[in-house]
Amino acid sequence: MTDQAVGGGHLPPGAAGRPATAADARQVPDGRRDGTAAGRPGRSAATAPPATVVPTRTVPPPFAGRTRELKALRADIARAGLDTLSGRKGARSRVLLIAGRPGSGRTRLAAELLRHLADEYPDGVLRAGLTGPGGAPVPTGRVARGLLTTLGASAPPGACDDELTEALRTALATRRAVLFLDDAPGAEQVEPLLPDAPRCLVLVVSQGPLTGIPDVRPCTLGGLESAAAVAILGGFAGPTRIAVDPRTAEAVAEECGGQPAALVLAGGWLAARPKSSVSDLRKALRAVPIPADLPSGDHPLHRAFHLAYEALAPSTARILRLLTLAPAGLVDAHTASALAGCSVAAAARTLQDVAALGLLHPVPGEPTGTGERSAAEGVAEAALHPQYRLPGCLAPATFALLQEEERPAEIQLARARMLERTVRLLQSCRAMGEPAGSAARHRTAGLPKSLRFPSRQAAADWLRSRRAALLDAARIAVADGELDTLDRRLMAALVRTLMMHEGAQAAAPALYSLHTLVLEVAERRGLGREKAAALLNLADLDGQSGRTQDALARYRGALEAARAVKDPVATGRALESLGGTYSELGDWQRAADWYGRALELRLSRGESADAARLHGRIGGTHTYAGRWGEALKEWRAAAGTYRRLGDVSGQARASGEVARVQEYAGRPEEALRTCLDALHAARSAGDGRLEAALQLRIADTLDRLGDPAAARLHRAVGEQLTQDHPE
């Protein structure tokens, strides 16, 4: 599996967009000439597409038409809302809706409108997709957190949807920005995200109305006008073929229903065939069979997609089908390479070719590339390869083809290759955060160049740009449930990599999601150790976020799981964490009890250093509770244990705490003697900071004993030591 993820077969240069040959068949990873599932009919030589030239276009065609719609949308922004008409100041942002069936160009129209509005909203555009690649709605909390991350705002890890949406509204309250919500399933996904910010604008793309949201300005899209539709065809085919047969071009536009997505695919088919006429295109479109149960409105896109798909070489068609497995719907050369089992360079060329035909869209903001880089230039260059997204209107049909033409075992193998490649990239990314010359860096140097990063910054940039897709990959793998060994490795590698490059605090929300997924797998597979670890990690994050009761419940669950598998490490950590949580709650009796149980475990295992630390924690809880006798007993036990271990600094600290308790108990003379002993130990240990603290404490004690002159001397020494040993 590892070899397939890294090397595998290689697609020959220019394989996309031309018919497969015998040499190409040998490059198909599963060894089949036609690239289809065994036992299913493939395209025969008699029906193979003619030789084609792949067009060089790698960006969407120029925007055409929709002038009336753009003008109406601009007018709606300027028009007074219902609140203003009634004499009240609007409390919420203006909401514009672009409605239309998939393939009608609704997202492209939204992008054009946003381009016109760029100067009017200085805080920029916040983008979020409300529907996942599989067609399921994206959870509101996940959308809100992603938008908060874009804004540079924070929210507690594990926060509920209401907390996240409230944080989003707060972050947008003082801004003038556009919130662009693409592919909204309905009003219930949009309403919680609407900001209470009249200076902001919300632009929603949806298939239907947003019933229940007041004062929504809808713009419903139909087909393009004939001139605009023909202009899209001409952008691909060139003006000559259109000018030669303008009537047929108009007929093709009508055949495509004026739908931009269908027109782009038809234009890509023409661009790949310089010798074909517009009439040939019309005949080819009409020759595509239509299923009997397909709604009439879906006919144009169905014909255009299947015409473009059938023209692909078998190996390229197979890659296109497999792209529906890509996490978050984002595809780059590495993802395609792993899914298909081909080289990164071949995958990059294939993606460019498929995008030129209109079957993939380059992701805005990513460099489009020129196709001249090779995989030998490493992951830093591969990361510069464009990211693509399979258009949402084509995803259902492409996924149906995947289910029809690929065996389940082949789909699972492709997923496994992708996860294995992702794990190795994460390991390489994490290694770049280690110091130069470290063992991790040395191991990374032995990887293929396509799996290496040239610098720490390049690795961090890759992680940041792929973060959402990596998290989605983990979610998909866990939901699938068939590759739990690989998804556990993926989540472990992702946790370590995020910690390395982002730090625990910045990565906390992502870590919470990952630990939740680990817990799901552990419970499904009956993995007690992993269940205990996941519960401990989640409880730590709950405690840091102020959800103390949730943390207590998780710590108890972790303790039960750890005891069930006889894991002393997790058991000890759970016991100590319970003690610490009760300390935060001020329940000193229970805190001391749980710390005492943890101490018994450490003593039974001969872990003296941990036992000394726990003696101190128990002594601290008794001190807070005012139980001076018990506190002195525990701190003296801690000091004695440190002395036996030869830890002079630990002994000095524990003795200093003994002195503190003695002073609280009203025995200042004993406190002074104990503090002087602790000062001597601190000097022996060379602990300047501790020595400074003890000098200041001695000065305070001398003041209470009525010796101000000696107190001034000790205070002066303590202050000088504090300056000499800053934190």
Phi, psi and omega in degrees: 000319180297316180298321180294326182290329184267314184251276180070193178286163180238128175286133179292152179304137177075013181297324180290137174087004175225162184292149179287144176248179178298324178294321178297322183300327180289343182271345179294125188306327183271001173081005181266140184295323186264358176070013179256173181293144179299137179088355178249143182293137175253185179282128182280168179298328182293332182253008180296145182292151178292161179302137183230164173249122182287127178293157184270359182296128177235009178234158179300152178295161179302147179294134182227141176072197179063023179298317180297317180295319179298317180296321180293320179294318178296322179293323179296326179294319183281339185289146180293144178273176181297322180296317181295319179298329181273004177090003179255148176284133181300132181268336183243169178289152173292137181245121174252141180238127170253111185249142178174163180288155176304134181097356182275000179084022184293318179291323178294321176296318178299318179297321179293319177298317179297325178297320179290333184267000189305319184282345184271344182234088188297339180274005170087192184244130174255122184250142175206136173266131184263358177233133180283171181302330180276359179096355180276145177297140175282132180306140184301319180299321180293320178296313182298319180294321178298320178292322177297320178298318178299323180283349184078016178264162184239158174213150184300142175298138181080009180296149180284171182301318182297319178296319183291317179292326176294319177297323178294315179298321178296318182293331182268352189301325184254012184253161172240093187221168175251129175258110183257112181252107186266144173054053180284128178292330182180181184294330183293337176274336184271317189305315181296341184267352184291125182279149174273067186216097183300338181277353178265160177235138176248123178245120185244136172249127183208165179276334183225190182286162177255071183296129179106344177261117185288153173059038176276132179261103183272148171229105185267130184261137169246209178282158177290155171295157186303316183297317180293320179297317178295326178297323177295316176300317180294331177297334177265312189275345185089157186289335187296308183295329178288317182294328181294324185221068186294326181295318179293324177300318177295323178294322177296318178300320177291322177300327179275004177066016184067013181278122182305320182298316178294321180294321178297316179295319178295320177295321176298323177297318178293317182298329180281355182228081184301335183267357179271148180262170176297328177295321177299320179297316181298316179296319181296320178298316182291337182282346181288124181290149181247126176300146185294329184266008183278128178302147184299328180293341181267356184300312184301312182293322178300313181296314183295318181295312183291330173297313179293320183293315182294340180278351181283150170296149183306318181294322179291319178299322180295318178298317179301316179299317184290339181296342177293348178272356185293134179297141178060011180072007181264136184232133168227184185298323181293316180298312180297321180298315181291318181297319184268346182074033178241180181285160179296319181297315180296321179296320179298318179295319181296318179298319178298317181295316181293322177295325179296334179273359178088005182274346174227153177244128173299141180283128180302143178092347178263141176298141184278338178073169181238355181081006183266351179281156176241161180296338182294347180276001171091175184292331179300319176286321179298327178294337177278349173301146183295150169266143182235163175223132175290123181307138182301329180289340180261345186299314181300316181293321180293319179293324177297322177294323177299313180295329183280321190256351180242136175291151178305323180296325179290322178295317179295321178296320178297318177298319180296318178299318181296315179296319180297316178297319181296319178299316182291323175295319178295319177298318177294320179296317179295320182299329180291345175277348178282159178297151177300137181088359179287165181297322180296319178296322181295319178295321180296327181297339180273357179282159173302152183299331180290351179245015182244152176249139182284341183202167177297320181296319178298320179294317180296321178296318178298315181297317181295318183287335182255007188303310182297319180292324179293317177295321179293324178300319178294317180297316181296317181297320180291318180295326180294317174077000183262348185231050186295329178294314179292320183289332174293320177295320179298313182293322178296316180295321181292320178300312182296321182290318177297318178298321182292314188266336184247337184087159186297320185289312182294326183272359188305314180300317178294321180297322179300315179297318182293317179296327176296320178293319177300318179298320180298315180294318182297318179291323180292323184263357180069039182263096186297316182298314181292326176296315180297316181296317180296317179296321178297315181295318178295320179296320177301315181291324175298316180297319179294333181269003178088004179269072189294318181294321175298320179297317179300317181296319180290322178297320178294319177297321178294320179298317179296316180294319181293320178292327181296327181256008178055053178258100185292329181295309179294324178298313180298318180295320180295317179299314180295321181294322176298318177298316180295323180292319177293331175295318178297328179280352181078014178267082190293327181295312179292324178299313180297324180295313181292322175297323179296321177295320177295324179296319178300319179296316181295318180295322180293335180263002178070027182267082190293319181298316178293326178296319179297318179298320180289325173304319179294319180294320177295318177300322179295319180294320177294325178297313179298327181278353180079017178266085190293321181298310179296324180294315179299320180299315183290319181292325176293323176296321178296315180298319180295319180295318178297322180296318179294330179280350183080017180268090186292322179296315177298321178298318181296318180296315180297320178295323176299322178291326174300316179297320179300315181294321179299322179290320176300326182281001178084029179236070186295325180297316178295322179297321180294316180297316180296321182292324177294322176296319179295325179295320178297318179293322180295321177296320179296325181279348182071028181265091185296319180297317179293320179299319179297316180297319180291322177299317179293323178294319177299320179299317179297319180295319179296324176300318180293330180276359176084030178237075185293328181296311178296325180297319180297321180297312181294324180293321180296318178296317180297318180294323178293319178296324179296320177291325182285338182231069179293159180290000000 
